[in-house]
Amino acid sequence: MPTEPAGQVLTAAEIFDLVRADLALVEKVIDSESVASVDTVTTISKYLQQSGGKRLRPALLLLTARFAGGDAAGGENSMAVQLGAVVEMLHVATLVHDDVIDVAQTRRGRPSANVQWGNHICVLAGDWLYMQAFQVALRERNFHVLDLLIGLTQLMVEGELLQLERIGRIGITEADCMELVDRKTACLFSACAKLGAVAAGADQQLEEKLGEFAWNLGMAFQLIDDMLDFVSRESTLGKPVGGDLKEGKVTLPLVYALDQATPAERALVETALQDRNYDRAAFSEILAMVERHNGIQRTRDRAQQFTDRAREIVSEFPDNPYQGALFTLTDLVTERDR
């Protein structure tokens, strides 16, 4: 098992305190960069910005930048702050498009943007956010930053396409799940850490190491998210529990359970996938089946493997408060309830 860093392990509040001032600057940049010449786009952008979210991705970028020796000299104009805004805007753009594709009704406890403004407008608003994020990134005049962001965007789009191809299919494998988790979540976490290293002027070796750390963190994060879709509460999750299966998605807890499912249990899942609701196949019955066949625990154990690897990498880094913060992030991801 990885050892804890020599310094004091921080609490969640202490982690965000380390970059709270920087995050406030990121918010200011997002606010100013979310104004379009078309009022509807501005309104949607502001709605999305005000809908909450933990700002985990910009916080990760800022923490890695600080760890690598960077600071926020230059205030809003510092590269770390600007890129923090870029990754959050890209993340929000993906959420807008995801909600359109999934015909989602809620996001972070509020009506999703597509419910408020319709699919056509939201697709275009998501496109605008993507391009505005790249507009901000372009101002850094750094080809490596653009390479990272373009590669990231292609991976995320490919992940969405793969997911669409697999919607409604019961024969999803563990490898299929890992491929999607990589492309939809882990690659963004990794890019955040790499961009933080670039903003700090770190060498390629540290950039790659931080990217590997964050990739493992992202894999754990998404697997826990998939698990919580079964066992959390809607008030905590910010969206309906059991939403993945209702949208035709077979995630890792279900894949593990189906390995040992009886024909009757398998038929129950197929009914839910076909109907896209729980009228004929009750979610409570499917959840009981997933728990009975250890789908929840096996997913948590798999997430822990990625967490352990992330901790091993952090333990190799020099001891400082930001190393402690990165180490503690691994616990927060695995132990979170939403």
C-alpha positions in Angstrom: 0.0 0.0 0.0 1.3 3.5 -0.7 2.6 5.5 2.2 1.2 8.8 3.3 3.2 11.9 2.6 5.5 13.0 5.4 3.6 16.3 5.9 0.2 16.7 7.4 -2.7 15.3 5.3 -5.2 18.1 4.5 -8.9 18.2 4.9 -11.2 19.0 1.9 -11.7 22.5 3.1 -7.9 23.0 3.5 -7.3 21.7 -0.1 -9.6 24.3 -1.6 -8.2 27.0 0.7 -4.9 26.5 -1.0 -6.3 27.7 -4.3 -9.4 29.5 -3.2 -8.1 32.9 -4.3 -7.1 31.4 -7.7 -10.5 29.8 -8.1 -12.2 33.1 -7.4 -10.2 34.5 -10.3 -11.2 31.6 -12.5 -14.8 32.4 -11.8 -14.3 36.0 -12.8 -12.7 34.9 -16.1 -15.5 32.4 -16.8 -18.1 35.1 -16.1 -16.5 37.6 -18.4 -15.8 35.1 -21.1 -19.4 33.7 -21.1 -20.8 36.9 -22.7 -21.8 36.4 -26.3 -23.2 38.7 -28.9 -26.4 36.6 -28.9 -28.3 37.1 -25.6 -29.6 33.5 -25.5 -26.1 32.1 -25.4 -25.1 34.5 -22.6 -28.2 33.5 -20.6 -27.5 29.8 -21.0 -23.8 30.2 -20.1 -24.7 32.2 -17.0 -27.3 29.6 -16.0 -24.8 26.8 -16.3 -22.2 28.7 -14.4 -24.6 29.5 -11.6 -25.8 25.9 -11.3 -23.0 24.9 -8.9 -20.5 22.2 -9.4 -17.4 21.6 -7.3 -15.0 23.2 -9.8 -12.9 20.1 -9.3 -11.2 20.3 -12.7 -9.9 23.8 -12.4 -8.9 23.2 -8.8 -6.9 20.2 -9.9 -5.2 22.3 -12.6 -4.4 25.0 -10.1 -3.1 22.6 -7.5 -0.8 20.9 -9.9 0.4 24.3 -11.1 1.2 25.4 -7.6 2.8 22.0 -6.8 5.0 22.4 -9.9 6.2 25.8 -8.6 3.8 28.1 -10.4 1.8 31.0 -8.9 -1.0 33.3 -9.9 1.2 36.3 -10.5 -0.7 38.4 -13.1 -4.0 37.7 -11.4 -6.7 36.9 -13.9 -4.2 37.0 -16.7 -2.0 34.3 -15.3 -1.8 31.2 -17.5 -3.0 28.8 -14.7 -6.1 31.0 -14.0 -6.9 31.3 -17.8 -6.5 27.6 -18.4 -8.5 26.8 -15.3 -11.4 28.7 -16.9 -10.8 26.9 -20.2 -11.1 23.4 -18.7 -14.2 24.3 -16.8 -15.8 25.8 -19.9 -14.9 22.7 -21.9 -16.4 20.5 -19.1 -19.6 22.5 -19.0 -19.9 22.3 -22.8 -19.6 18.5 -22.6 -22.4 18.5 -20.0 -24.7 20.5 -22.2 -24.2 18.1 -25.1 -24.5 15.1 -22.8 -27.8 16.3 -21.5 -29.1 16.8 -25.1 -28.0 13.3 -26.1 -29.3 11.7 -23.0 -32.6 13.7 -23.0 -31.8 14.6 -19.4 -34.3 16.4 -17.2 -32.1 17.6 -14.4 -28.5 18.6 -13.8 -27.1 19.5 -10.4 -30.6 19.5 -8.9 -32.0 22.0 -11.4 -33.8 21.6 -14.7 -31.2 20.9 -17.4 -30.5 23.5 -20.0 -32.1 21.4 -22.8 -35.4 21.4 -20.7 -35.2 25.1 -20.3 -34.3 26.1 -23.9 -34.7 23.1 -26.1 -32.2 20.8 -27.8 -31.5 22.9 -30.9 -30.5 26.0 -29.0 -28.5 24.0 -26.4 -26.4 22.2 -29.0 -25.4 25.5 -30.5 -24.8 27.0 -27.0 -22.5 24.0 -26.2 -20.7 24.6 -29.5 -20.2 28.3 -28.7 -18.8 27.3 -25.2 -16.3 24.9 -26.8 -15.1 27.6 -29.3 -14.9 30.3 -26.6 -12.8 28.0 -24.4 -10.4 27.6 -27.3 -10.5 31.3 -27.9 -9.2 31.9 -24.4 -6.6 29.1 -24.7 -5.4 30.6 -28.0 -4.4 33.8 -26.3 -1.6 32.0 -24.5 0.1 31.5 -27.9 1.3 28.1 -26.8 1.1 25.2 -29.3 1.6 22.6 -26.6 -1.5 23.8 -24.8 -3.5 23.7 -28.0 -2.2 20.2 -28.7 -3.4 19.0 -25.3 -6.8 20.6 -25.7 -7.4 19.4 -29.2 -6.4 15.8 -28.3 -8.6 15.9 -25.2 -11.6 17.1 -27.2 -11.2 14.4 -29.8 -11.0 11.7 -27.1 -14.1 13.0 -25.4 -16.1 13.2 -28.6 -14.9 9.7 -29.5 -16.0 8.5 -26.1 -19.5 9.9 -26.6 -19.7 8.2 -30.0 -18.7 4.9 -28.5 -21.2 5.3 -25.8 -24.0 6.0 -28.3 -23.0 2.9 -30.3 -23.4 0.8 -27.1 -26.7 2.3 -25.8 -29.2 -0.4 -25.1 -26.7 -3.3 -25.4 -26.5 -5.7 -22.5 -23.3 -7.4 -23.7 -21.0 -4.7 -22.4 -17.6 -5.9 -21.0 -15.4 -4.5 -18.3 -12.9 -3.4 -21.0 -15.7 -1.5 -22.8 -16.5 0.3 -19.5 -12.8 1.2 -18.9 -12.5 2.5 -22.4 -15.4 4.9 -21.9 -14.3 6.0 -18.4 -10.9 6.8 -20.0 -12.3 8.9 -22.8 -15.1 10.6 -21.0 -13.5 11.5 -17.7 -10.0 10.3 -17.0 -8.5 12.0 -20.1 -9.9 15.4 -18.9 -8.4 15.0 -15.4 -5.1 14.1 -17.0 -5.2 17.1 -19.3 -6.0 19.4 -16.3 -2.9 18.2 -14.5 -0.7 18.5 -17.6 -1.9 22.0 -18.3 -1.2 22.9 -14.7 2.4 21.7 -15.2 2.7 23.7 -18.5 1.4 26.8 -16.7 4.1 26.4 -14.1 6.8 25.9 -16.7 7.5 22.3 -15.5 9.6 19.9 -17.6 8.0 17.1 -19.7 8.9 14.4 -17.1 6.9 16.1 -14.3 4.1 17.0 -16.7 3.7 13.3 -17.7 3.9 12.1 -14.1 1.3 14.6 -13.0 -0.9 13.5 -16.0 -0.5 9.9 -14.9 -1.6 10.7 -11.4 -4.6 12.6 -12.5 -5.6 10.0 -15.1 -5.8 7.4 -12.3 -7.7 9.9 -10.1 -10.2 10.4 -13.0 -10.7 6.7 -13.5 -11.5 6.3 -9.8 -13.8 9.3 -9.9 -15.9 8.0 -12.7 -16.2 4.5 -11.3 -17.4 5.9 -8.0 -19.8 8.1 -10.0 -21.2 4.9 -11.8 -21.5 3.2 -8.4 -23.3 6.2 -6.9 -25.8 6.1 -9.7 -27.1 2.9 -8.1 -26.8 3.6 -4.4 -27.0 7.4 -3.8 -30.1 9.6 -3.3 -31.4 12.0 -5.9 -31.1 14.9 -3.5 -27.4 14.1 -3.1 -26.7 13.1 -6.7 -28.4 16.1 -8.2 -30.1 13.9 -10.8 -32.3 10.8 -10.7 -30.8 7.6 -9.2 -30.7 4.8 -11.7 -30.5 7.3 -14.5 -27.7 5.5 -16.4 -29.6 2.3 -17.0 -32.8 4.3 -17.8 -30.8 6.0 -20.5 -29.7 2.6 -21.8 -26.2 2.6 -20.4 -24.7 -0.5 -18.8 -21.9 0.6 -16.4 -19.4 -1.4 -14.4 -21.5 -2.3 -11.4 -24.1 -3.9 -13.7 -21.4 -5.6 -15.8 -20.0 -7.2 -12.7 -23.4 -8.3 -11.6 -24.4 -9.7 -15.0 -21.4 -12.0 -14.8 -23.2 -14.0 -12.2 -26.8 -13.2 -13.1 -29.5 -15.8 -13.6 -31.4 -15.8 -16.9 -34.4 -14.2 -15.1 -32.2 -11.5 -13.7 -30.6 -10.9 -17.1 -34.1 -10.6 -18.6 -35.1 -8.0 -16.0 -32.1 -5.8 -17.1 -32.9 -6.3 -20.8 -36.5 -5.2 -20.1 -35.3 -2.0 -18.4 -32.9 -1.4 -21.3 -35.6 -1.9 -23.9 -38.3 0.2 -22.1 -35.9 3.0 -20.9 -38.0 3.1 -17.7 -38.7 1.0 -14.6 -42.4 0.4 -15.1 -42.0 -3.3 -15.9 -38.6 -3.9 -14.3 -38.4 -2.1 -10.9 -35.2 -0.3 -10.1 -35.3 -1.7 -6.6 -35.2 -5.3 -8.0 -32.2 -4.5 -10.3 -30.4 -2.8 -7.4 -30.9 -5.8 -5.2 -29.5 -8.0 -8.0 -26.5 -5.8 -8.4 -25.8 -5.9 -4.7 -26.5 -9.6 -4.4 -23.8 -10.3 -7.0 -21.3 -7.8 -5.5 -21.4 -5.4 -8.4 -21.2 -2.4 -6.0 -18.3 -3.7 -3.9 -16.4 -4.9 -6.9 -16.7 -1.5 -8.5 -15.5 0.2 -5.4 -12.6 -2.2 -5.2 -11.7 -1.5 -8.8 -11.8 2.3 -8.1 -9.6 1.8 -5.1 -6.9 0.2 -7.4 -6.8 3.4 -9.4 -6.8 5.4 -6.2 -3.9 3.4 -4.8 -1.9 3.9 -8.0 -2.5 7.7 -7.8 -1.3 7.7 -4.2 1.8 5.8 -5.2 2.7 8.4 -7.7 2.0 11.3 -5.3 4.2 9.6 -2.7 7.2 9.9 -5.1 6.8 13.7 -5.2 8.7 16.1 -2.9 6.9 16.9 0.3 5.1 20.2 0.4 1.5 21.4 1.2 0.4 20.9 -2.5 1.7 17.3 -2.5 -0.4 16.7 0.6 -3.4 18.3 -1.1 -3.0 16.0 -4.2 -2.7 13.0 -1.9 -5.8 13.9 0.0 -7.7 14.4 -3.3 -7.5 10.6 -3.8 -9.3 10.0 -0.6 -12.0 12.5 -1.4 -12.7 11.0 -4.8 -13.0 7.4 -3.4 -15.0 8.2 -0.3 -17.4 10.8 -1.7 -21.1 10.3 -1.7 -21.9 12.5 -4.7 
